[in-house]
Amino acid sequence: MSATAVDPLIALAIEGLGIACLPPFAIRDEIADGRLVSILDEWVEEADQFNVLWPASRQITPKLRAFVDFMSEHLQPQ
């Protein structure tokens, strides 16, 4: 099986149907409660950068500002 979105990959991994390379913020709860375990840690290097892009000709909308603020708050390393 394969998937191109994070949620199905998490579900497939939890069901034991394979392994997945997922961002730590997306599986924090699953790791904490033991539904998923981290493997190959010594071969995986994490990146600490996340970019949000929008057209340069537009001002940032309140919805986009809220999204950027939310992502910034939740993607920071613990």
C-alpha positions in Angstrom: 0.0 0.0 0.0 1.0 3.6 -0.4 -0.3 7.0 0.4 0.7 10.6 -0.4 -0.7 12.3 2.7 0.5 12.1 6.3 -2.8 10.8 7.9 -3.1 7.7 5.8 0.6 6.9 6.3 0.1 7.2 10.1 -2.9 4.9 10.0 -1.1 2.3 7.8 1.9 2.3 10.1 -0.3 2.0 13.2 -2.0 -1.0 11.6 1.4 -2.6 11.1 1.3 -2.5 7.3 4.8 -1.1 7.0 7.1 1.7 8.0 6.8 5.4 7.2 9.1 8.4 7.3 6.9 11.0 9.1 7.6 14.4 10.6 8.0 14.2 14.4 5.3 16.8 15.0 2.7 14.6 13.2 3.3 11.6 15.3 4.1 13.1 18.7 1.1 11.5 20.4 1.4 8.2 18.7 5.1 7.9 19.8 4.1 9.0 23.4 1.4 6.4 23.8 3.4 3.6 22.2 1.2 3.1 19.1 4.3 3.9 17.0 8.0 3.5 17.7 10.9 5.3 16.1 13.4 3.2 14.1 16.5 4.0 12.2 17.2 7.1 14.3 20.9 6.9 13.7 20.4 7.2 9.9 17.8 10.0 9.9 18.7 13.6 10.2 16.0 16.1 11.1 15.7 19.5 9.5 14.5 22.4 11.5 13.1 24.5 8.7 9.5 24.9 7.4 8.6 27.4 4.8 5.2 29.0 4.0 4.9 30.7 0.7 2.2 33.0 -0.7 2.0 35.4 -3.7 4.3 38.4 -3.2 1.7 40.8 -4.6 -0.8 40.0 -1.9 -0.8 41.2 1.7 -1.1 38.5 4.3 -4.8 37.7 5.1 -6.0 37.1 8.7 -6.6 33.5 7.9 -3.0 33.0 6.5 -1.6 34.9 9.5 -3.5 32.5 11.8 -2.1 29.5 9.9 1.5 30.8 9.9 1.2 31.5 13.7 -0.3 28.0 14.3 2.4 26.2 12.3 5.1 28.2 13.9 3.8 27.4 17.4 3.3 23.7 16.7 6.4 22.9 14.6 9.0 24.2 17.0 11.2 21.5 18.6 10.1 20.6 22.1 
